Amino acid sequence: MSLEGKKAPDFLLEGSDGKQHSLKEYLGKRVVIYFYPRDNTPGCTKEACGFRDSYQELTGDNTVLLGVSKDSTASHNKFITAFNLPFVLLTDPDTTMMQAYGAYGEKTACGRTTMGIIRSTVIIGPDGIVQKQWPKVAKAEQHPAEVLKYLKK
């Protein structure tokens, strides 16, 4: 399900900063939202640290970065503290937002098919339209550099 060129689904989720976040509050800004399976796991940590390391460049041009998983805000805050993450992580415990963005569904690992969070990313323009979508991120460690390269062009 490609969202590119379509209006981004709105959401209302609790952030690691203790505030409620919705897409509406970011109108006029470019928003990078990355969906990841779990705090403090090897791939997710490498991806989060990659976004951390390029955070200044990523967010320099009226851009906001948000991470989303099912983890609780308490888990997010431990993850943020452990790895010095400078961005807000949103908690989507019932996967409503993830489903709207195609980031939750069937996935195959080790030959088994399960339902779960699909590592993916969207970039939403200041007008609320999805500019770019990576529906399945294969290499978590390299992905932040891909996002930065797209934002710079």
DSSP file (Angstrom, degrees, kcal/mol; ACC not computed):
  #  RESIDUE AA STRUCTURE BP1 BP2  ACC     N-H-->O    O-->H-N    N-H-->O    O-->H-N    TCO  KAPPA ALPHA  PHI   PSI    X-CA   Y-CA   Z-CA
    1    1 A M              0   0    0      0, 0.0     2,-0.4     0, 0.0     0, 0.0   0.000 360.0 360.0 360.0 106.2    0.0    0.0    0.0
    2    2 A S        -     0   0    0      1,-0.1   100,-0.1     2,-0.1   132,-0.0  -0.708 360.0-176.3 -88.3 132.2    1.8    3.1   -1.2
    3    3 A L    >   +     0   0    0     -2,-0.4     3,-2.5    98,-0.1   127,-0.4   0.480  40.3 129.1 -99.4  -6.3    0.9    6.3    0.5
    4    4 A E  T 3  S+     0   0    0      1,-0.3   127,-0.2   125,-0.1     3,-0.1  -0.262  79.4  12.1 -58.2 131.8    3.1    8.5   -1.7
    5    5 A G  T 3  S+     0   0    0    125,-3.3    -1,-0.3     1,-0.3     2,-0.2   0.393 109.2 107.5  83.7  -3.1    1.2   11.5   -3.1
    6    6 A K  S <  S-     0   0    0     -3,-2.5   124,-3.0   124,-0.2    -1,-0.3  -0.670  82.7 -89.8-105.7 161.4   -1.7   10.9   -0.7
    7    7 A K  B     -A  129   0A   0    122,-0.2   122,-0.2    -2,-0.2   121,-0.1  -0.513  49.4-115.3 -66.8 130.9   -2.8   12.8    2.4
    8    8 A A        -     0   0    0    120,-3.2     2,-0.1    -2,-0.2    -1,-0.1  -0.474  31.9-107.0 -69.6 136.3   -1.0   11.4    5.4
    9    9 A P        -     0   0    0      0, 0.0    -1,-0.1     0, 0.0    14,-0.0  -0.409  35.6-123.3 -62.8 135.6   -3.3    9.7    8.0
   10   10 A D        -     0   0    0     -2,-0.1     2,-0.3    12,-0.1    90,-0.1  -0.317  32.3-174.0 -73.9 164.8   -3.7   11.8   11.1
   11   11 A F        -     0   0    0      2,-0.1    12,-0.7    -2,-0.0     2,-0.3  -0.972  24.0-153.4-152.6 161.5   -2.9   10.4   14.5
   12   12 A L  E     +B   22   0B   0     -2,-0.3     2,-0.3    10,-0.2    10,-0.2  -0.855  34.8 155.0-141.3 104.6   -3.1   11.2   18.2
   13   13 A L  E     -B   21   0B   0      8,-2.4     8,-3.2    -2,-0.3     2,-0.3  -0.932  44.4-107.1-133.9 153.3   -0.4    9.4   20.2
   14   14 A E  E     -BC  20  91B   0     77,-0.6    77,-2.5    -2,-0.3     6,-0.2  -0.613  37.0-148.0 -79.0 136.8    1.4    9.9   23.5
   15   15 A G  E >   - C   0  90B   0      4,-3.0     3,-2.2    -2,-0.3    75,-0.2  -0.615  27.6-109.1-103.3 164.7    5.0   11.0   23.2
   16   16 A S  T 3  S+     0   0    0     73,-1.7    74,-0.1     1,-0.3    -1,-0.1   0.646 117.6  66.3 -63.9 -14.4    8.1   10.3   25.3
   17   17 A D  T 3  S-     0   0    0      2,-0.2    -1,-0.3    72,-0.2     3,-0.1   0.366 118.7-110.0 -88.0   4.8    7.9   14.0   26.2
   18   18 A G  S <  S+     0   0    0     -3,-2.2     2,-0.2     1,-0.3    -2,-0.1   0.462  82.8 114.4  83.3   0.7    4.5   13.4   28.0
   19   19 A K  S    S-     0   0    0     -6,-0.0    -4,-3.0     1,-0.0     2,-0.4  -0.670  70.7-112.9-103.3 158.7    2.5   15.3   25.4
   20   20 A Q  E     -B   14   0B   0     -2,-0.2     2,-0.4    -6,-0.2    -6,-0.2  -0.743  34.5-157.3 -84.5 136.6   -0.1   14.2   22.9
   21   21 A H  E     +B   13   0B   0     -8,-3.2    -8,-2.4    -2,-0.4     2,-0.3  -0.950  15.2 173.8-120.4 136.9    1.1   14.4   19.4
   22   22 A S  E >   -B   12   0B   0     -2,-0.4     3,-0.7   -10,-0.2     4,-0.3  -0.950  41.4-118.1-135.1 158.4   -1.0   14.7   16.2
   23   23 A L  G >  S+     0   0    0    -12,-0.7     3,-2.1    -2,-0.3     4,-0.3   0.858 108.7  68.4 -62.7 -34.9   -0.1   15.3   12.6
   24   24 A K  G >  S+     0   0    0      1,-0.3     3,-1.5   -13,-0.3    -1,-0.2   0.847  91.3  59.9 -54.1 -37.5   -2.1   18.6   12.6
   25   25 A E  G <  S+     0   0    0     -3,-0.7    -1,-0.3     1,-0.3    -2,-0.2   0.647 103.7  52.6 -69.9 -11.4    0.3   20.2   14.9
   26   26 A Y  G X  S+     0   0    0     -3,-2.1     3,-2.4    -4,-0.3    -1,-0.3   0.338  73.8 132.5-105.6   6.0    3.1   19.7   12.4
   27   27 A L  T <  S+     0   0    0     -3,-1.5   100,-0.2     1,-0.3     3,-0.1  -0.340  71.8  33.0 -57.3 137.7    1.4   21.3    9.4
   28   28 A G  T 3  S+     0   0    0     98,-2.5     2,-0.3     1,-0.4    -1,-0.3   0.293 109.2  84.5  94.3  -9.5    3.8   23.6    7.7
   29   29 A K  S <  S-     0   0    0     -3,-2.4     2,-0.4    97,-0.3    -1,-0.4  -0.859  82.5-115.2-118.8 157.4    6.8   21.4    8.6
   30   30 A R  E     -d   63   0B   0     32,-2.5    34,-2.8    -2,-0.3     2,-0.5  -0.792  34.5-155.5 -87.8 136.8    8.2   18.4    6.9
   31   31 A V  E     -dE  64 124B   0     93,-2.5    93,-3.1    -2,-0.4     2,-0.6  -0.962  12.4-163.5-122.6 124.4    7.8   15.3    9.2
   32   32 A V  E     -dE  65 123B   0     32,-3.3    34,-2.7    -2,-0.5     2,-0.5  -0.931  13.8-175.7-102.1 120.3    9.9   12.2    9.1
   33   33 A I  E     -dE  66 122B   0     89,-2.7    89,-2.4    -2,-0.6     2,-0.5  -0.972   3.1-170.5-119.2 121.4    8.2    9.3   10.9
   34   34 A Y  E     -dE  67 121B   0     32,-2.6    34,-2.3    -2,-0.5     2,-0.4  -0.944   8.9-152.3-114.5 135.2   10.1    6.0   11.3
   35   35 A F  E     +dE  68 120B   0     85,-3.3    85,-1.3    -2,-0.5    34,-0.2  -0.850  19.3 176.1-103.2 133.9    8.3    2.9   12.5
   36   36 A Y        -     0   0    0     32,-2.4    34,-0.3    -2,-0.4     3,-0.1  -0.979  33.3-124.8-141.5 152.1   10.4    0.3   14.4
   37   37 A P  S    S-     0   0    0      0, 0.0    33,-0.5     0, 0.0     2,-0.3   0.899  78.6  -7.0 -66.5 -44.7    9.7   -3.0   16.1
   38   38 A R    >   -     0   0    0     31,-0.1     3,-0.9    32,-0.1     6,-0.2  -0.978  61.4-109.4-161.9 139.2   11.1   -2.5   19.6
   39   39 A D  T 3  S+     0   0    0     -2,-0.3     6,-0.1     1,-0.2    37,-0.1  -0.322  99.7  14.9 -60.6 147.3   13.2   -0.4   21.9
   40   40 A N  T 3  S+     0   0    0      1,-0.2    -1,-0.2     2,-0.1     3,-0.0   0.753  89.8 128.3  59.6  30.4   16.7   -1.7   22.9
   41   41 A T  S <> S-     0   0    0     -3,-0.9     4,-2.8     1,-0.1     5,-0.3  -0.841  70.5-108.2-109.8 157.2   17.0   -4.4   20.2
   42   42 A P  H  > S+     0   0    0      0, 0.0     4,-2.2     0, 0.0     5,-0.2   0.901 114.0  38.5 -55.0 -53.0   20.0   -4.5   18.0
   43   43 A G  H  > S+     0   0    0      1,-0.2     4,-2.3     2,-0.2     5,-0.2   0.911 118.5  48.5 -65.1 -42.3   18.6   -3.3   14.7
   44   44 A C  H  > S+     0   0    0      1,-0.2     4,-2.6     2,-0.2    -1,-0.2   0.861 111.2  50.7 -67.5 -35.2   16.3   -0.7   16.3
   45   45 A T  H  X S+     0   0    0     -4,-2.8     4,-2.6     2,-0.2     5,-0.2   0.925 110.4  48.9 -68.0 -44.1   19.2    0.6   18.4
   46   46 A K  H  X S+     0   0    0     -4,-2.2     4,-1.9    -5,-0.3    -2,-0.2   0.908 114.0  47.0 -61.1 -41.4   21.4    0.9   15.3
   47   47 A E  H  X S+     0   0    0     -4,-2.3     4,-2.3     2,-0.2    -2,-0.2   0.946 113.0  47.7 -65.9 -47.8   18.7    2.7   13.4
   48   48 A A  H  X S+     0   0    0     -4,-2.6     4,-2.5     1,-0.2    -2,-0.2   0.898 112.5  49.5 -60.7 -41.2   17.9    5.1   16.3
   49   49 A C  H  X S+     0   0    0     -4,-2.6     4,-2.7     2,-0.2    -1,-0.2   0.848 108.1  54.3 -68.6 -33.1   21.6    5.9   16.8
   50   50 A G  H  X S+     0   0    0     -4,-1.9     4,-1.3    -5,-0.2    -2,-0.2   0.914 110.5  45.5 -63.9 -42.9   21.9    6.6   13.0
   51   51 A F  H  < S+     0   0    0     -4,-2.3    -2,-0.2     2,-0.2    -1,-0.2   0.894 112.9  51.8 -66.2 -39.0   19.0    9.1   13.2
   52   52 A R  H >< S+     0   0    0     -4,-2.5     3,-1.4     1,-0.2     4,-0.4   0.938 107.9  51.3 -59.6 -46.9   20.6   10.6   16.4
   53   53 A D  H 3< S+     0   0    0     -4,-2.7    -1,-0.2     1,-0.3    -2,-0.2   0.766 119.5  35.0 -67.2 -25.6   24.0   11.0   14.6
   54   54 A S  T 3X S+     0   0    0     -4,-1.3     4,-3.0    -3,-0.1    -1,-0.3   0.189  85.6 113.4-109.9  16.5   22.4   12.8   11.7
   55   55 A Y  H <> S+     0   0    0     -3,-1.4     4,-2.6     1,-0.2     5,-0.2   0.890  73.8  51.0 -56.8 -46.4   19.7   14.6   13.7
   56   56 A Q  H  > S+     0   0    0     -4,-0.4     4,-0.6     1,-0.2    -1,-0.2   0.925 116.1  41.5 -59.8 -45.3   21.1   18.1   13.2
   57   57 A E  H >4 S+     0   0    0      1,-0.2     3,-0.5     2,-0.2     4,-0.4   0.905 115.2  51.6 -67.7 -41.9   21.3   17.7    9.4
   58   58 A L  H 3< S+     0   0    0     -4,-3.0     3,-0.4     1,-0.2    -2,-0.2   0.895 118.5  34.5 -62.0 -42.4   17.9   15.9    9.3
   59   59 A T  H 3X S+     0   0    0     -4,-2.6     4,-0.9    -5,-0.2     3,-0.4   0.381  90.0  97.4 -99.4   3.8   16.0   18.5   11.2
   60   60 A G  T << S+     0   0    0     -4,-0.6     2,-0.8    -3,-0.5    -1,-0.2   0.815  77.2  57.1 -63.5 -32.4   17.8   21.6   10.0
   61   61 A D  T  4 S-     0   0    0     -4,-0.4    -1,-0.2    -3,-0.4   -31,-0.2  -0.489 132.5 -71.7-105.4  63.4   15.3   22.6    7.2
   62   62 A N  T  4 S+     0   0    0     -2,-0.8   -32,-2.5    -3,-0.4     2,-0.4   0.879  93.6 142.4  56.3  40.5   12.0   22.9    9.1
   63   63 A T  E  <  -d   30   0B   0     -4,-0.9     2,-0.4   -34,-0.2   -32,-0.2  -0.914  38.9-156.7-119.5 141.0   11.9   19.1    9.6
   64   64 A V  E     -d   31   0B   0    -34,-2.8   -32,-3.3    -2,-0.4     2,-0.5  -0.913   6.9-151.7-114.1 141.4   10.7   17.1   12.6
   65   65 A L  E     +d   32   0B   0     -2,-0.4    23,-0.6   -34,-0.2     2,-0.4  -0.962  17.1 175.6-115.3 129.5   11.8   13.5   13.3
   66   66 A L  E     -df  33  88B   0    -34,-2.7   -32,-2.6    -2,-0.5     2,-0.4  -0.994  15.8-154.2-132.0 138.8    9.5   11.1   15.2
   67   67 A G  E     -df  34  89B   0     21,-1.9    23,-3.6    -2,-0.4     2,-0.4  -0.875  13.3-163.2-107.6 147.5   10.0    7.4   16.0
   68   68 A V  E     +df  35  90B   0    -34,-2.3   -32,-2.4    -2,-0.4     2,-0.3  -0.994  21.5 140.2-136.1 130.6    7.0    5.1   16.6
   69   69 A S  E     - f   0  91B   0     21,-1.7    23,-2.6    -2,-0.4   -31,-0.1  -0.912  58.6-103.0-149.0 179.1    6.7    1.6   18.2
   70   70 A K  S    S+     0   0    0    -33,-0.5    21,-0.1   -34,-0.3   -32,-0.1   0.614  80.9 118.1 -79.7 -12.7    4.3   -0.2   20.5
   71   71 A D  S    S-     0   0    0    -34,-0.1    -2,-0.2    19,-0.1    21,-0.1  -0.106  70.6-104.5 -59.6 153.8    6.6    0.2   23.5
   72   72 A S     >  -     0   0    0      1,-0.1     4,-2.6    19,-0.1     5,-0.1  -0.226  27.7-109.6 -71.8 164.5    5.4    2.2   26.5
   73   73 A T  H  > S+     0   0    0      2,-0.2     4,-2.7     1,-0.2     5,-0.2   0.852 121.3  57.0 -64.6 -32.5    6.6    5.7   27.2
   74   74 A A  H  > S+     0   0    0      2,-0.2     4,-1.7     1,-0.2    -1,-0.2   0.928 109.1  45.0 -62.9 -43.8    8.6    4.3   30.2
   75   75 A S  H  > S+     0   0    0      2,-0.2     4,-2.3     1,-0.2    -2,-0.2   0.922 112.6  51.9 -64.1 -44.7   10.4    2.0   27.8
   76   76 A H  H  X S+     0   0    0     -4,-2.6     4,-3.0     1,-0.2    -2,-0.2   0.913 108.0  51.6 -57.7 -43.5   10.9    4.8   25.3
   77   77 A N  H  X S+     0   0    0     -4,-2.7     4,-2.3     1,-0.2    -1,-0.2   0.863 109.1  49.4 -66.4 -35.1   12.4    7.0   28.0
   78   78 A K  H  X S+     0   0    0     -4,-1.7     4,-2.8     2,-0.2    -1,-0.2   0.916 113.1  48.2 -65.0 -42.6   14.9    4.3   29.0
   79   79 A F  H  X S+     0   0    0     -4,-2.3     4,-1.8     2,-0.2    -2,-0.2   0.915 112.2  48.6 -62.9 -45.2   15.8    3.9   25.4
   80   80 A I  H  X>S+     0   0    0     -4,-3.0     5,-1.7     1,-0.2     4,-0.8   0.915 114.9  45.0 -61.7 -44.9   16.2    7.7   24.9
   81   81 A T  H ><5S+     0   0    0     -4,-2.3     3,-0.5     1,-0.2    -2,-0.2   0.921 111.5  52.1 -66.6 -45.1   18.4    8.0   28.0
   82   82 A A  H 3<5S+     0   0    0     -4,-2.8    -1,-0.2     1,-0.2    -2,-0.2   0.842 124.8  26.0 -61.6 -34.8   20.5    4.9   27.2
   83   83 A F  H 3<5S-     0   0    0     -4,-1.8    -1,-0.2    -5,-0.2    -2,-0.2   0.261 103.0-119.7-118.6  11.4   21.4    6.2   23.7
   84   84 A N  T <<5 -     0   0    0     -4,-0.8    -3,-0.2    -3,-0.5    -4,-0.1   0.919  41.0-173.8  54.0  51.0   21.0   10.0   24.1
   85   85 A L      < -     0   0    0     -5,-1.7    -1,-0.2    -6,-0.2   -36,-0.1  -0.664  17.2-159.6 -82.2 127.2   18.3   10.3   21.5
   86   86 A P        +     0   0    0      0, 0.0     2,-0.3     0, 0.0    -1,-0.1   0.289  64.1  75.4 -91.3  10.9   17.3   13.9   20.8
   87   87 A F  S    S-     0   0    0    -23,-0.1     2,-0.2    -7,-0.0   -21,-0.1  -0.819  83.9 -98.3-124.9 162.5   13.9   13.2   19.3
   88   88 A V  E     - f   0  66B   0    -23,-0.6   -21,-1.9    -2,-0.3     2,-0.5  -0.553  27.3-152.9 -79.8 137.6   10.4   12.2   20.5
   89   89 A L  E     - f   0  67B   0     -2,-0.2   -73,-1.7   -23,-0.2     2,-0.3  -0.948  12.0-147.7-108.7 131.6    9.3    8.6   20.4
   90   90 A L  E     -Cf  15  68B   0    -23,-3.6   -21,-1.7    -2,-0.5     2,-0.5  -0.735   6.4-136.3 -98.8 147.2    5.6    8.0   20.1
   91   91 A T  E     +Cf  14  69B   0    -77,-2.5   -77,-0.6    -2,-0.3   -21,-0.2  -0.909  21.1 176.6-106.9 127.0    3.8    5.0   21.7
   92   92 A D    >   +     0   0    0    -23,-2.6     3,-1.7    -2,-0.5     6,-0.1  -0.650   7.5 169.8-125.1  71.0    1.2    3.2   19.5
   93   93 A P  T 3  S+     0   0    0      0, 0.0    -1,-0.1     0, 0.0   -23,-0.1   0.790  79.7  40.1 -61.3 -31.5    0.1    0.3   21.8
   94   94 A D  T 3  S-     0   0    0      0, 0.0   -24,-0.1     0, 0.0    -2,-0.0   0.325 105.8-125.5-100.7   9.9   -2.9   -0.8   19.7
   95   95 A T    <>  +     0   0    0     -3,-1.7     4,-2.6     1,-0.1     5,-0.2   0.637  65.1 137.6  60.5  20.6   -1.0   -0.3   16.4
   96   96 A T  H  > S+     0   0    0      2,-0.2     4,-1.8     1,-0.2     5,-0.1   0.939  75.4  40.5 -60.2 -48.7   -3.8    2.0   15.0
   97   97 A M  H  > S+     0   0    0      2,-0.2     4,-1.7     1,-0.2     6,-0.2   0.932 114.2  53.2 -66.5 -44.7   -1.3    4.5   13.5
   98   98 A M  H  4>S+     0   0    0      1,-0.2     5,-3.3     2,-0.2     6,-0.6   0.899 109.1  49.4 -59.0 -40.6    1.0    1.8   12.3
   99   99 A Q  H ><5S+     0   0    0     -4,-2.6     3,-1.3     4,-0.2    -1,-0.2   0.908 107.9  53.8 -64.6 -40.6   -1.9    0.1   10.5
  100  100 A A  H 3<5S+     0   0    0     -4,-1.8    -1,-0.2     1,-0.3    -2,-0.2   0.815 113.9  43.1 -62.3 -30.5   -2.9    3.4    8.9
  101  101 A Y  T 3<5S-     0   0    0     -4,-1.7    -1,-0.3    -5,-0.1    -2,-0.2   0.319 116.0-112.0 -98.4   6.7    0.6    3.8    7.6
  102  102 A G  T < 5S+     0   0    0     -3,-1.3    -3,-0.2    -4,-0.3    -4,-0.1   0.729  83.5 123.0  71.8  20.8    1.1    0.2    6.4
  103  103 A A      < +     0   0    0     -5,-3.3    15,-3.2    -6,-0.2     2,-0.4   0.268  61.2  59.6-100.2  10.8    3.7   -0.4    9.2
  104  104 A Y  E    S+H  117   0C   0     -6,-0.6     2,-0.3    13,-0.3    13,-0.2  -0.991  75.0  76.1-138.8 130.4    1.9   -3.3   10.8
  105  105 A G  E    S-H  116   0C   0     11,-2.6    11,-2.6    -2,-0.4     2,-0.2  -0.983  77.0  -9.1 167.9-157.4    1.0   -6.6    9.2
  106  106 A E  E     +H  115   0C   0     -2,-0.3     2,-0.3     9,-0.2     9,-0.2  -0.467  58.2 168.4 -71.6 134.4    2.3   -9.9    7.9
  107  107 A K  E     -H  114   0C   0      7,-3.0     7,-3.0    -2,-0.2     2,-0.5  -0.990  25.9-135.6-144.2 154.3    6.0  -10.3    7.9
  108  108 A T  E     +H  113   0C   0     -2,-0.3     2,-0.4     5,-0.2     5,-0.2  -0.932  25.2 166.7-116.0 128.6    8.3  -13.3    7.5
  109  109 A A  E >  S-H  112   0C   0      3,-2.6     3,-2.1    -2,-0.5    -2,-0.1  -0.994  71.9  -5.4-139.4 132.5   11.3  -14.0    9.7
  110  110 A C  T 3  S-     0   0    0     -2,-0.4     3,-0.1     1,-0.3    -1,-0.1   0.843 129.8 -56.6  54.6  36.4   13.3  -17.2    9.8
  111  111 A G  T 3  S+     0   0    0      1,-0.2     2,-0.4     0, 0.0    -1,-0.3   0.460 115.4 112.3  78.9   0.1   10.8  -18.9    7.5
  112  112 A R  E <   -H  109   0C   0     -3,-2.1    -3,-2.6     2,-0.0     2,-0.5  -0.883  59.1-141.8-109.2 139.2    7.8  -18.1    9.8
  113  113 A T  E     +H  108   0C   0     -2,-0.4     2,-0.3    -5,-0.2    -5,-0.2  -0.860  32.5 159.9 -99.2 127.8    5.1  -15.7    8.9
  114  114 A T  E     -H  107   0C   0     -7,-3.0    -7,-3.0    -2,-0.5     2,-0.4  -0.879  42.3-106.1-136.4 168.2    3.8  -13.6   11.8
  115  115 A M  E     +H  106   0C   0     -2,-0.3     2,-0.3    -9,-0.2    -9,-0.2  -0.838  62.3 117.2 -94.1 135.6    1.9  -10.4   12.4
  116  116 A G  E     -H  105   0C   0    -11,-2.6   -11,-2.6    -2,-0.4     2,-0.4  -0.980  63.5 -48.0-175.1-174.2    4.1   -7.5   13.6
  117  117 A I  E     -H  104   0C   0     -2,-0.3     2,-0.6   -13,-0.2   -13,-0.3  -0.608  46.4-145.3 -79.0 130.8    5.6   -4.1   13.2
  118  118 A I        -     0   0    0    -15,-3.2     2,-0.4    -2,-0.4   -83,-0.1  -0.872  20.1-121.4 -99.8 120.6    7.2   -3.6    9.8
  119  119 A R        +     0   0    0     -2,-0.6    18,-3.0    18,-0.2     2,-0.3  -0.467  58.7 138.7 -62.9 118.1   10.3   -1.4    9.9
  120  120 A S  E     -E   35   0B   0    -85,-1.3   -85,-3.3    -2,-0.4     2,-0.3  -0.956  37.6-146.5-157.6 168.5    9.3    1.5    7.6
  121  121 A T  E     -EG  34 134B   0     13,-1.9    13,-3.1    -2,-0.3     2,-0.3  -0.997   5.4-167.0-145.6 145.4    9.5    5.3    7.2
  122  122 A V  E     -EG  33 133B   0    -89,-2.4   -89,-2.7    -2,-0.3     2,-0.5  -0.976  10.5-152.1-129.3 149.2    7.5    8.1    5.7
  123  123 A I  E     -EG  32 132B   0      9,-2.8     8,-2.8    -2,-0.3     9,-1.5  -0.989  15.8-161.7-118.2 122.5    8.3   11.7    4.9
  124  124 A I  E     -EG  31 130B   0    -93,-3.1   -93,-2.5    -2,-0.5     6,-0.2  -0.884  14.0-130.7-107.5 130.9    5.3   14.0    5.0
  125  125 A G    >   -     0   0    0      4,-3.3     3,-2.3    -2,-0.5   -96,-0.2  -0.214  31.8 -97.7 -74.0 168.7    5.5   17.4    3.3
  126  126 A P  T 3  S+     0   0    0      0, 0.0   -98,-2.5     0, 0.0   -97,-0.3   0.709 124.8  59.3 -59.0 -20.4    4.5   20.7    5.0
  127  127 A D  T 3  S-     0   0    0      2,-0.2     3,-0.1  -100,-0.2  -100,-0.1   0.389 120.8-106.7 -89.4   2.1    1.1   20.3    3.2
  128  128 A G  S <  S+     0   0    0     -3,-2.3  -120,-3.2     1,-0.3     2,-0.4   0.562  79.3 129.7  84.8   8.0    0.3   17.0    4.9
  129  129 A I  B     -A    7   0A   0   -122,-0.2    -4,-3.3  -124,-0.0     2,-0.5  -0.805  66.3-112.8 -98.6 137.1    1.0   14.9    1.7
  130  130 A V  E     +G  124   0B   0   -124,-3.0  -125,-3.3  -127,-0.4    -6,-0.3  -0.555  33.7 179.8 -69.9 118.5    3.3   11.9    1.9
  131  131 A Q  E     +     0   0B   0     -8,-2.8     2,-0.3    -2,-0.5    -7,-0.2   0.835  66.2   8.4 -86.5 -37.7    6.3   12.8   -0.2
  132  132 A K  E     -G  123   0B   0     -9,-1.5    -9,-2.8  -128,-0.1     2,-0.4  -0.999  60.3-170.3-149.3 142.4    8.3    9.5    0.2
  133  133 A Q  E     -G  122   0B   0     -2,-0.3   -11,-0.2   -11,-0.2     3,-0.1  -0.997  13.5-165.7-137.0 132.6    7.6    6.1    1.7
  134  134 A W  E     -G  121   0B   0    -13,-3.1   -13,-1.9    -2,-0.4     3,-0.2  -0.911  13.8-173.1-108.2  98.0   10.0    3.2    2.5
  135  135 A P  S    S+     0   0    0      0, 0.0     2,-0.3     0, 0.0    -1,-0.1   0.772  74.5  21.2 -69.1 -25.3    7.4    0.5    3.0
  136  136 A K  S    S-     0   0    0     -3,-0.1     2,-0.7   -15,-0.1   -16,-0.2  -0.913  70.2-156.3-144.8 115.9   10.0   -2.1    4.2
  137  137 A V        -     0   0    0    -18,-3.0     3,-0.2    -2,-0.3   -18,-0.2  -0.822  10.7-178.0 -92.7 118.8   13.4   -1.1    5.5
  138  138 A A  S    S+     0   0    0     -2,-0.7     2,-0.7     1,-0.2    -1,-0.2   0.888  73.3  40.7 -84.5 -41.8   15.9   -4.0    5.0
  139  139 A K    >>  -     0   0    0      1,-0.2     4,-1.5     2,-0.0     3,-0.7  -0.828  62.6-175.3-116.5  95.0   19.0   -2.5    6.5
  140  140 A A  T 34 S+     0   0    0     -2,-0.7    -1,-0.2     1,-0.2     3,-0.2   0.849  83.2  55.9 -55.7 -39.1   18.2   -0.6    9.7
  141  141 A E  T 34 S+     0   0    0      1,-0.2     4,-0.2     2,-0.1    -1,-0.2   0.850 114.0  38.1 -66.1 -35.7   21.8    0.6   10.1
  142  142 A Q  T X> S+     0   0    0     -3,-0.7     4,-1.3     1,-0.2     3,-0.6   0.628  95.1  85.9 -90.7 -14.7   22.0    2.2    6.7
  143  143 A H  H 3X S+     0   0    0     -4,-1.5     4,-2.3     1,-0.2     3,-0.4   0.879  79.9  58.3 -61.2 -44.8   18.5    3.6    6.5
  144  144 A P  H 3> S+     0   0    0      0, 0.0     4,-2.4     0, 0.0    -1,-0.2   0.879 106.2  51.8 -54.5 -36.5   19.1    7.0    8.3
  145  145 A A  H <> S+     0   0    0     -3,-0.6     4,-2.4    -4,-0.2    -2,-0.2   0.876 107.9  52.0 -65.9 -37.2   21.7    7.9    5.7
  146  146 A E  H  X S+     0   0    0     -4,-1.3     4,-2.2    -3,-0.4    -1,-0.2   0.923 110.4  48.1 -62.1 -44.8   19.1    7.0    2.9
  147  147 A V  H  X S+     0   0    0     -4,-2.3     4,-2.5     1,-0.2    -2,-0.2   0.926 112.0  49.0 -62.0 -46.0   16.6    9.3    4.6
  148  148 A L  H  X S+     0   0    0     -4,-2.4     4,-1.9    -5,-0.2    -1,-0.2   0.909 109.5  52.3 -61.2 -42.9   19.1   12.1    4.9
  149  149 A K  H  X S+     0   0    0     -4,-2.4     4,-0.9     1,-0.2    -1,-0.2   0.905 110.6  48.4 -60.7 -42.6   20.1   11.7    1.2
  150  150 A Y  H >< S+     0   0    0     -4,-2.2     3,-0.8     1,-0.2    -2,-0.2   0.924 111.0  50.1 -63.8 -44.1   16.5   12.0    0.1
  151  151 A L  H 3< S+     0   0    0     -4,-2.5    -1,-0.2     1,-0.2    -2,-0.2   0.816 108.3  54.0 -64.4 -30.8   15.9   15.1    2.3
  152  152 A K  H 3<        0   0    0     -4,-1.9    -1,-0.2     1,-0.2    -2,-0.2   0.685 360.0 360.0 -79.6 -18.6   19.0   16.8    0.8
  153  153 A K    <<        0   0    0     -4,-0.9    -1,-0.2    -3,-0.8    -2,-0.2   0.524 360.0 360.0 -82.0 360.0   18.0   16.4   -2.8
